Amino acid sequence: MRSTPVSAAPRRGRLTALAAAGLVAALTLTATACGGSEDEADTKPGGGTSQAADADGTGGGEGGLAAGLADRLKEHGIDVDKWKDGGWKNWDEDKWLSEAKDFVNPVIEGLWQPDRMKSAKEADKTVTTKDAAADQGATDPEPAPVEAVAEKKPYHENAAPVGKVFFDSPEGSMVCSGTVIKDVNHPGKSNLVWTAGHCVHAGGSGGWYRNIAFVPSYNDYGKSEAELANATATEMAPYGTWWADWASTSNQWIQGGSESGGDGAAYDYSVLHVKPEQGSKSLEETVGAALEVDFSAPSATEVSSMGAWGYPAAAPYNGLEMFKCVDRPGRLSLSPSLPTMYRIGCTMTGGSSGGGWFRVVDGETKLVSNTSIGPLENTWLAGPQLGRAAEALYQDMSKTYGGQ
C-alpha cells in the first residue's frame, strides 16, 4: 500500500507483494481504495460503515464522543476522558477498536501542524499474492513505465480536488492521498472524501487508525522543503484541516485485510465523511469543487485513457508535491476469485495510495478508481474497479451521514 510514516528515514510506501509465476517481480499495495466489479454477488455492501465523534465535540455522548461509542470504548478498557489527551496512543491489541461500528476519531485541534504533516511517511507493509499467475483471470501485458509529471501550480486552479490523508498508526504518523467527491444526496455541499481502506483500517489483525484528517490541495503552490522551513498552517493547508468524523470501508478489508494482503486486498477502498477543524461550510463549498464517482466499472478495453493523481512520498519524491500519470489502462488479475483491476504505467511511489484515478466521460472528469498496488520497481500502478459493492457503500455513507 502506498501510505507513509512520520519518521526521519523514508520507508517504502506501498504494500509490497511478491508476484507469483506469471506476474512480474513484487507488488506493493499503495493505497486503500479497491472496489469490486459489478458482478460480485457475494459482496455485502454497507456493512463497513462506521461511526465517529462529531468534529465539534458535541456528539451527544460522554467525552464528546458519538452516542453509544463511549460505552464501547469502556468495554475495551479505554478511559474516555483521557482519549483526546493522548490515550489514543495506546495500541494494545485488546484495546485497538476494529469492528465497523467502533470507529472513533474525535478532533484534536492543532495536532496536524505543518512540521508533523511534512514528516509523515509511507507505511512499510508487505503483501504476498497467492497463486497469482498471468493465465488466471484477465491480465494484459505489463505496461511500459510512464514518468510521473508534477501537476501545475497552484493545484486548486489546475488539478482535480486532490489532497493528503493523514493518520496515526502503531508505527507512527502516516500519509495517503484522497479526493473530494460529490455527494449525490447533498448536491453542492459534499463532505465526502474517497481514499483507500488500508489508509483508515489495518485489516484483520488490527483496527481503525487514529487522528484521520484530510488536507485538500496540500502545499497548494508546490513549494520546496527549504521554502517551507517556516511554513504557516495556511501555506500547507490552504483550505484547512478536515477530520473524519465518520468512515466506511469494506467488510472484506476489515475481516481479511492484512500486511500480507489477505483476502481483503481486492476490496481496499474507503469513503470518509469529514468536518472542518475550524469553520462551518461544507468541504465542497470551501474547496469549490468535487468529482462524481463513476461506478459503472467499465472494462479496461473500453477506456482509452485513465490518469492517477497523488502525493508520492517515497524516494525519489518527498511528499510535498502533487504528481500525475496518464496512460491507456490494461487489466490485472491477482486471482480468479478476486475482481480484475485496472493497471497503468506510472512511476509514483508510496504516499500516492488512495489517490484518485480519473477519466473523462462526455467532457466531465469522473473518479473511476484509486491507487492500490504497484511493483517494487515503481513502474506501474493498479487500482480497483468500482462497481455495485463500492456504490452501495458510498450510498450508505451519503444517506446516513451526508448533510451532517
Residue pairs with C-beta under 8 A, 6 or more apart in sequence:
1 13
1 14
1 15
1 28
1 29
1 30
1 31
1 32
1 123
1 125
1 127
1 196
1 198
1 199
1 268
1 350
1 353
1 372
1 373
2 13
2 14
2 15
2 28
2 29
2 30
2 31
2 122
2 176
2 310
2 312
2 314
2 348
2 349
2 350
2 351
2 352
2 353
2 354
2 371
2 374
3 13
3 30
3 31
3 32
3 122
3 123
3 167
3 174
3 175
3 176
3 196
3 198
3 199
3 350
3 351
3 353
3 354
4 10
4 11
4 13
4 120
4 121
4 122
4 123
4 174
4 175
4 176
4 313
4 314
4 319
4 350
4 351
5 11
5 120
5 121
5 122
5 123
5 124
5 169
5 171
5 172
5 173
5 174
6 116
6 119
6 120
6 121
6 172
6 173
6 174
7 119
7 121
7 171
7 172
8 119
10 121
10 122
10 313
10 314
10 315
10 318
11 121
11 122
11 123
11 124
11 314
11 350
12 28
12 122
12 124
12 314
12 349
12 350
12 376
13 28
13 30
13 121
13 122
13 123
13 312
13 313
13 314
13 349
13 350
13 351
13 352
13 353
14 28
14 29
14 30
14 31
14 122
14 125
14 349
14 350
14 352
14 353
14 373
14 374
15 27
15 28
15 29
15 30
15 123
15 125
15 126
15 127
15 198
15 259
15 261
15 265
15 373
16 26
16 27
16 28
16 29
16 125
16 126
16 127
16 376
17 26
17 27
17 28
17 29
17 126
17 127
17 128
17 129
17 261
17 373
18 26
18 27
18 128
18 129
19 25
19 26
19 27
19 129
19 132
19 375
20 129
20 130
20 131
20 132
20 133
21 132
21 133
21 134
22 132
22 133
22 134
22 135
22 136
22 139
23 129
23 132
23 133
23 134
23 139
23 332
23 334
24 142
24 375
25 375
25 376
25 377
26 375
26 376
27 127
27 129
27 334
27 373
27 374
27 375
27 376
27 382
28 126
28 127
28 350
28 373
28 374
28 375
28 376
29 125
29 127
29 198
29 261
29 265
29 268
29 353
29 372
29 373
30 196
30 348
30 349
30 350
30 352
30 353
30 371
30 372
30 373
30 374
30 381
31 176
31 177
31 195
31 196
31 198
31 199
31 268
31 310
31 352
31 353
31 354
31 355
31 370
31 371
31 372
32 176
32 195
32 196
32 197
32 198
32 199
32 200
32 201
32 249
32 253
32 268
32 269
32 270
32 353
32 354
32 370
32 372
33 194
33 195
33 196
33 197
33 199
33 268
33 269
33 270
33 354
33 369
33 370
33 371
33 372
33 383
33 384
34 196
34 197
34 265
34 266
34 267
34 268
34 269
34 339
34 341
34 370
34 372
34 383
34 384
35 267
35 269
35 297
35 339
35 369
35 384
35 385
35 386
35 387
35 389
35 390
36 43
36 266
36 267
36 339
36 384
36 385
36 386
36 387
36 388
36 389
36 390
37 297
37 339
37 340
37 385
37 387
38 296
38 297
38 385
38 387
38 388
39 387
40 339
40 387
40 388
40 389
43 250
43 252
43 267
43 388
43 389
44 251
45 388
45 389
45 391
45 392
45 393
45 396
46 392
46 393
46 395
46 396
47 100
47 250
47 251
48 100
48 248
48 249
48 250
48 251
48 253
48 254
48 393
49 100
49 246
49 248
49 393
49 396
49 397
49 400
50 100
50 101
50 102
50 103
50 208
50 246
50 247
50 248
50 249
51 66
51 68
51 69
51 101
51 103
51 104
51 246
52 66
52 69
52 103
52 104
52 105
52 106
52 244
52 245
52 246
52 247
53 59
53 61
53 64
53 65
53 66
53 69
53 104
53 105
53 106
53 107
53 245
54 60
54 64
54 66
54 245
54 275
55 107
55 243
55 245
55 274
55 275
55 276
55 277
56 107
56 275
57 64
57 106
57 107
58 64
59 65
59 66
59 67
59 69
59 106
60 66
60 67
61 67
61 68
61 69
61 70
62 70
62 80
63 70
63 80
63 81
63 83
63 84
63 106
64 84
64 106
65 73
65 80
65 83
65 104
65 106
66 104
69 102
69 104
70 80
72 97
72 101
72 102
72 104
73 80
73 83
73 97
73 104
74 80
76 94
76 95
76 97
77 94
77 95
78 87
78 90
78 95
79 87
83 104
83 106
84 106
84 108
88 108
88 168
88 210
88 211
89 168
91 170
96 202
96 206
96 207
96 208
97 103
97 104
97 207
97 208
98 201
98 206
98 207
98 208
98 254
99 254
100 248
100 249
100 251
100 254
102 207
102 208
103 208
103 246
103 247
104 208
105 208
105 210
105 211
105 212
105 243
105 244
105 245
105 247
107 243
107 245
107 275
107 277
108 211
109 277
109 278
111 211
111 213
112 166
112 211
112 213
112 215
112 237
112 241
113 233
114 228
114 231
114 232
114 233
114 235
114 236
116 166
116 173
117 164
117 166
117 175
117 215
117 218
117 236
117 237
118 225
118 228
118 231
118 236
118 319
118 320
119 173
120 164
120 166
120 173
120 174
120 175
120 313
120 319
121 172
121 173
121 174
121 175
121 313
121 314
121 319
121 350
121 351
122 174
122 175
122 313
122 314
122 349
122 350
122 351
122 353
123 169
123 171
123 174
123 198
123 350
123 353
124 171
125 198
125 259
126 259
126 260
127 258
127 259
127 260
127 261
127 262
127 265
127 373
128 260
128 261
129 261
129 334
129 335
130 261
130 335
131 335
132 333
132 334
132 335
136 333
136 335
136 336
137 331
137 333
137 334
137 335
137 336
137 338
137 340
138 331
138 333
138 340
139 331
139 332
139 333
139 340
140 300
140 330
140 331
140 332
140 343
141 330
142 343
142 379
142 380
143 327
143 330
143 343
143 344
143 345
143 379
143 380
144 345
144 379
145 345
145 346
145 347
145 379
145 380
146 325
146 326
146 327
146 344
146 345
146 346
146 347
147 325
147 347
148 312
148 317
148 323
148 324
148 325
148 346
148 347
148 348
149 323
149 324
149 325
150 222
150 321
150 322
150 323
151 158
151 159
151 222
151 309
151 321
151 322
151 323
151 324
152 158
152 159
153 220
153 221
153 222
154 217
154 220
154 221
154 222
155 162
155 217
155 220
155 222
155 322
156 217
156 220
156 238
156 239
156 287
156 288
156 289
159 217
159 309
159 322
159 324
160 179
160 289
160 291
160 309
160 356
160 358
160 365
161 179
161 180
161 216
161 217
161 287
161 289
161 290
161 291
162 177
162 178
162 179
162 180
162 216
162 217
162 309
162 310
162 311
162 322
162 355
162 356
163 177
163 178
163 179
163 180
163 193
163 214
163 215
163 216
163 217
163 218
164 175
164 176
164 177
164 178
164 214
164 215
164 218
164 311
164 319
165 175
165 176
165 177
165 178
165 193
165 195
165 199
165 212
165 213
165 214
165 272
165 354
166 173
166 174
166 175
166 211
166 212
166 213
166 214
166 215
167 173
167 174
167 175
167 176
167 199
167 200
167 209
167 210
167 211
167 212
167 213
168 174
168 209
168 210
168 211
169 202
169 209
169 210
170 206
174 199
174 209
175 311
175 313
175 319
175 351
176 195
176 196
176 199
176 351
176 353
176 354
176 355
177 195
177 309
177 310
177 311
177 351
177 352
177 353
177 354
177 355
177 356
177 371
178 193
178 194
178 195
178 199
178 214
178 272
178 354
178 355
178 356
179 193
179 194
179 195
179 291
179 309
179 355
179 356
179 367
179 370
180 190
180 192
180 193
180 216
180 283
180 284
180 287
180 289
180 290
180 291
181 190
181 192
181 193
181 194
181 271
181 290
181 291
181 292
181 293
181 367
181 394
182 190
182 192
182 284
182 290
182 291
182 292
182 293
183 189
183 190
183 191
183 192
183 284
183 290
183 398
183 402
183 403
184 395
184 398
185 395
185 398
185 399
185 402
185 403
186 282
186 398
186 402
186 403
188 282
188 284
188 285
189 282
189 284
189 285
189 403
190 282
190 283
190 284
190 290
190 402
191 242
191 273
191 274
191 275
191 282
191 283
191 284
191 402
191 404
192 271
192 272
192 273
192 274
192 283
192 290
192 394
192 397
192 398
192 402
193 214
193 242
193 244
193 271
193 272
193 274
193 283
194 269
194 270
194 271
194 272
194 293
194 354
194 356
194 367
194 370
195 214
195 269
195 270
195 272
195 353
195 354
195 370
196 268
196 269
196 270
196 353
196 354
196 370
196 371
196 372
197 249
197 250
197 253
197 257
197 264
197 267
197 268
197 269
197 270
198 253
198 257
198 268
198 353
199 209
199 212
199 270
199 353
199 354
200 208
200 209
200 212
200 244
200 247
200 249
200 270
200 272
201 207
201 208
201 209
201 249
201 253
201 254
201 257
201 270
202 208
202 209
202 257
203 253
203 254
203 256
203 257
203 258
203 259
203 262
203 264
204 254
204 255
204 256
204 257
204 258
204 262
204 264
205 258
205 259
208 247
212 243
212 244
212 247
212 272
213 241
213 242
213 243
213 244
213 274
213 277
214 241
214 242
214 243
214 244
214 272
214 274
215 236
215 237
215 239
215 240
215 241
215 242
216 238
216 239
216 242
216 283
216 286
216 287
217 238
217 239
217 287
218 236
218 237
218 311
218 322
219 228
219 235
219 236
219 320
219 321
220 235
220 238
221 235
222 320
222 321
222 322
223 231
223 235
223 320
224 320
225 318
225 320
228 235
228 236
228 320
233 241
239 286
239 287
240 276
240 277
240 278
240 279
240 286
241 276
241 277
242 274
242 275
242 276
242 277
242 283
243 274
243 275
243 276
243 277
244 272
244 273
244 274
245 273
245 274
245 275
245 401
245 404
246 272
246 273
246 397
246 400
246 401
246 404
247 270
247 271
247 272
247 273
248 270
248 271
248 272
248 393
248 394
248 396
248 397
249 268
249 269
249 270
249 271
249 393
250 264
250 267
250 268
250 269
250 389
250 393
251 267
252 263
252 264
252 266
252 267
253 264
253 265
253 267
253 268
253 269
254 264
255 263
255 264
256 262
256 263
256 264
256 265
257 264
257 265
257 267
257 268
258 264
265 334
265 338
265 372
265 373
266 334
266 335
266 338
266 339
266 341
266 384
267 384
267 389
268 372
268 384
269 370
269 384
269 386
269 390
269 393
270 354
271 393
271 394
271 397
273 397
273 401
273 402
273 404
274 283
275 404
276 283
276 286
279 286
283 290
284 290
291 356
291 358
291 365
291 366
291 367
292 364
292 366
292 367
293 366
293 367
293 368
293 386
293 390
293 391
293 394
294 359
294 361
294 366
294 367
294 368
294 386
295 386
295 387
295 388
295 390
295 391
295 394
296 387
297 385
297 386
297 387
298 368
299 331
300 329
300 330
300 331
300 340
300 342
300 343
301 331
303 328
303 329
303 359
303 368
304 328
305 326
305 327
305 328
305 329
305 359
305 360
306 326
306 327
306 328
306 329
306 342
306 344
306 357
306 358
306 359
306 368
306 369
307 324
307 325
307 326
307 327
307 357
307 358
307 359
308 324
308 325
308 344
308 346
308 348
308 352
308 355
308 356
308 357
308 371
308 381
308 383
309 322
309 323
309 324
309 355
309 356
309 357
309 358
310 322
310 323
310 324
310 348
310 351
310 352
310 353
310 354
310 355
310 356
310 371
311 317
311 319
311 320
311 321
311 322
311 323
311 351
311 352
311 355
312 319
312 323
312 348
312 349
312 350
312 351
312 352
313 319
313 349
313 350
313 351
313 352
314 349
314 350
314 351
315 349
316 349
317 323
317 348
317 349
317 351
319 351
323 348
323 352
325 344
325 345
325 346
325 347
325 348
325 381
326 344
327 344
327 345
327 346
328 344
329 342
329 343
329 344
330 342
330 343
330 344
331 340
331 341
331 342
331 343
332 340
332 341
332 342
332 343
332 382
333 340
333 341
334 341
339 384
339 385
339 387
340 385
341 369
341 372
341 373
341 382
341 383
341 384
341 385
342 357
342 368
342 369
342 382
342 383
342 384
342 385
343 380
343 381
343 382
343 383
344 357
344 380
344 381
345 379
345 380
346 374
346 379
346 380
346 381
347 378
347 379
348 355
348 371
348 374
348 378
348 381
349 378
352 371
352 381
353 371
353 372
354 370
354 371
355 370
355 371
356 367
356 369
356 370
357 367
357 368
357 369
357 370
357 371
357 383
358 365
358 366
358 367
358 368
359 365
359 366
359 368
360 366
368 386
369 383
369 384
369 385
369 386
370 383
370 384
371 381
371 383
372 381
372 382
372 383
372 384
373 381
373 382
374 380
374 381
374 382
384 390
